[in-house]
Amino acid sequence: MTDAGVPLAGGNSNAPVRYGDRVHRVAGPWSPTVHAYLRHLRARGVDLVPAPHGFDGQGREVLDFLPGAVPAYPLPEVVLTDDFLAQAARVLRRLHDASVGFAPPDAVWQQPAREPAEVVAVNDFAPYNLVLDGDLITGVIDLDQASPGPRARDLAHLAYRLVPLTAPGNEDGRATSDAERGRRLRRLADAYGGVGAAAVLDAVEDVLAALADHAVGHGLDDHAELYRSDAAQHRATRDAVLRAAG
């Protein structure tokens, strides 16, 4: 490795650094399992995820660099369209379907497995982990939170971020009516297929509780409070959003 590394934005505690067409990131005990998961997806035709290349001399994981734009908050308008919402749901479905059957006996996951373990859930499938070329999703990155889990819970995370299902005070979301949220939730569920809007909404509170706990564990109490506020908003509007979803 002779070229100078370029630190990449985002990545939280993974400290990603780009060297040419590779990214080196801080690894964890789960990284070998995630690498096997990535290879499994790519072998089944999902070339949207980076190919893994083992570990460097400092013990960091090495992955392909996926060129393109990664949305950040405030989200650009292209990410907020109905077409992008449906596209994201279809990409998540591809990842889920390709993951079926991946269950190595020695697997180590960063997040706990959740029942029913229908697929390998991404657990953080959100706009900031998607790579775009214009309005087209060309890559999915940062899959180190993955673990076995239900389809509906993963779809609930995406719905929370993209419908969105946030409280009015959360600047990462948009203040929209229950009717509009229900309409976009229906669009999301229909594009994914096979998971009803009610199942998605039923999983939202568990997603938000896990996000709040994660934020507290990282000393981000302000983030945790936002997630708790979003959860309260969800409880108050869940039935109205579901009626609007039809």
N, C-alpha and C positions, 0 to 999 in steps of 0.2 A: 504494500500500500504506500504509494509515493505521493499522491496528490493530497492537498490539504483538505481536511474535512470541513463541511459546511453544516453548522447546526441548523436543524429544521424547527420551525414553529410547531407548537402543540406537542403531543406526545406525553404530556403530564410528567410523570417521574421517570419515563423511559429514556430521556435525554437522547433523542435520535440525531445522528450525524450522518450526512450524506458524503460518500466517497464515490464519485463517478456515478455508475448506475446501480450502486448498492447503498443500503442504509444499515448502519450499525446502531443497535439499541441495547440498553441495559436489559439483561435477561433475568428470568426467574425460574424456580423449580418446574413451572408449568411449560416453559418454552419448548422443550423437546416434544411434548404432547401437541402443542399448538403447531409446531412444524410438521408433525405427522398429519395433523388435520388439514393443513394447507396443501400438503402433497396429495391427500385423499381428494380434496375438492378439485384440484387441478387435473388429476387423473380422470375425473368424471366430467371434464369439459368446462369447469368454472375457471376461466383464465382471468377473471377480475381480481383475484387475490394474488398477493406477491408470492413468488417462489422463494422458499427458504434455502439458505446456503450455509447452514451450520453456525459455528461460533468463531469469533476472532481470537487473537492471542490475549485479549483482555477479558475474555469470557462473555463478550457482548454477542447477541444474536445478529445474524447477517441476513438481510432480506433484499429482494429486488426493490429498487426505487420505481414507483409508479408515477410517471409524469402527468401533470394536469393541475387543475385548480381544486383546492379543498375549501369548501364554504366555511366561513366563520360568522359568529354573531356580530352585528345583526345580519340575519340571513338575507342573501340577495334575492331579488324578486323571482329569478328563474327557479329557485328551490321551493317557492311557495305556490307554484301553479298546480292545477289538478293533474296535468300530464306528468309532472315530476313525481307527485305523490303516488300515482299508479305505477310509474316506472320503478320507484324505490321498492314498492311492495312486491313487484315481480322479481326484482333482483334478490330480495330476501327469500322469496320462495325458491329460487334457484339454489341458493346456498343451503337452505333447509333440506330440500329434496336430495341434493348431492351428498349431504352428510349422513343420511340414513345408513345404518350399518357400521358406522365408524365407532368402535367401542373397544379400544385396546385394553387388555387386562391390567396393564401397568400405568394407566393414564393418571396424570396429575393435572388438576385444573385450578386456576386461580379463584374462580367462583365455585360455590357448591353446585352439585348436580341437583336438579329440581324435578319433581314428578308432575305429570308423566314425562319421562325422558324420551320424547318422540323423535327429537332431532338433536344435533349440536346447535344450541342457541348461541347467537353472537353476543347477546347481553349488552351491547352498546352499538346497535345498528342505528346510526343517527347521521344527519347531514355532515357533521364535522369529521366523520370517518369515511366519507365517500370522496372519490376523485372524479372530477368532471372535465369533459371536453365540451364547452358550451353548455347545452342542456342535457347532454348524454352522460350517464354514469359509466365510467370506464374502469373504475377500480374501487375496491373496498380494502381499507387498511385498519391497522390496530385491532386485530382479532384476538388479542391476548386475554380478553375477558370471557372468551367462549367457554361453555360447559354444557353438558346434556341438560335438556329442559323441554318444556312444552312450546309448541308453535305459537299459541295465543299470547303467551307472556312476551315473547320476542316481538310479536306484532304490536303488542300494547306499548312497548318502549318506542317503537317507530311512530305509532299514533300519537303518543304524548308529545314527541318532538315535532311532528309534521302536520298533525291536524290543525293546530296543536291543542292539547288539553291542559292548558296552563291557566293560572289565576291572572286576573287583570293586572296585578302589580309586577308580574314577571316580565321583564323587558326582553327576554329571549323568546317570548311567544307573541301572540296577537290577541287583542280583545275582539272576539267574534261572537255571534249569537249562538245559542244552542242549536238552532236550526241549521246554521252553516257548519257547525262542528259535526252534527249528525250526517249532513250531506257528504262531507269530506271523509268521515269515518266509513260510510257506505262505499264510497269510491275506493278507499284503501282496502277494505275487506273483499270487495268484488275482484279487485285486481290481483290480490293474493290468492283467493279461492279456497273454499273448504273450511274456513274459520269464520264463524258468525260475529257480527258486531257486538252482541251481548258478551260473548266469551272474551273478546278483546277488552271491553270496558271492565269486566270482572277482574282482569289481571292488572289493571293500571295501578291500583292502590299498592299492591305488592311491589311493583316496579319502583314506585315512588318511595316506599319505605326503605327498600334496599339502597336507593340512591342517597337518601338522607343519612342512613347509617354509614355509607361509604364516605360521605362528605364529613361527618363528624370524626370518623377515624383518621381523616387527613387534615383535621384542624380547620375545616371550612364550614364553620357554624353558620355563616350567612347563607351559604348554598343550601345547607340542610333546612334552614328556615323557609327558603323558597320552595323546596320540595314539599315540606309540610303544608304550606299554604296552597300549593297546587293540589295536594291530596284532599284538603278540605273543600276546595272548589269542585273537585271531581265528585266527591260524595254528594254535594249539594245539587249538582247538575246531571248526574249520571243518567237518571231515568228520563229526563227531558231530551238529552242527547240521543239516547237509545230510541225514543219514540220518533225523533226526527230522522234517525237512520233507517227507519221502516222495517 
